[in-house]
Amino acid sequence: MYKCLICGYLYNSEEGDPLHGIEPNTNFEDIPDSWVCPVCGVSKEHFEKIN
């Protein structure tokens, strides 16, 4: 799971982000660099891996 450092949004690879074109079971590393946090709009570089 990855957490947005700005707003706290949690990206769960099992769920993906279907509303923004990311299918379920998509690893965070496989998401296009153009993807942004669906809550606050920051890029992937503002996420960190959490346990």
SVG drawing of the C-alpha trace seen along z (x, -y; Angstrom):
<svg xmlns="http://www.w3.org/2000/svg" viewBox="-15 -19 24 27">
<polyline fill="none" stroke="black" stroke-width="0.4" points="0.0,0.0 1.2,-3.5 0.2,-6.7 0.0,-10.2 2.2,-12.4 0.1,-15.4 -3.5,-14.3 -3.2,-10.7 -4.9,-9.0 -4.1,-5.3 -3.5,-3.5 -4.4,0.2 -3.1,2.2 -5.9,4.8 -8.5,2.0 -6.5,-0.1 -8.1,-3.5 -10.7,-2.5 -12.3,-5.9 -8.9,-7.2 -8.1,-4.3 -6.0,-2.2 -7.4,1.4 -7.5,3.5 -4.4,5.5 -2.1,2.8 1.1,2.4 2.0,-1.2 5.2,-0.9 3.2,-0.1 1.0,-3.1 1.8,-5.7 3.8,-8.7 1.0,-10.9 -1.3,-9.5 -2.0,-11.9 -3.6,-11.4 -7.3,-11.3 -7.9,-13.4 -5.4,-16.2 -3.8,-16.0 -0.1,-15.5 2.2,-13.3 3.4,-9.8 6.6,-11.2 4.6,-12.4 3.7,-8.9 5.6,-6.5 5.3,-2.8 3.7,-1.7 3.2,1.7"/>
</svg>
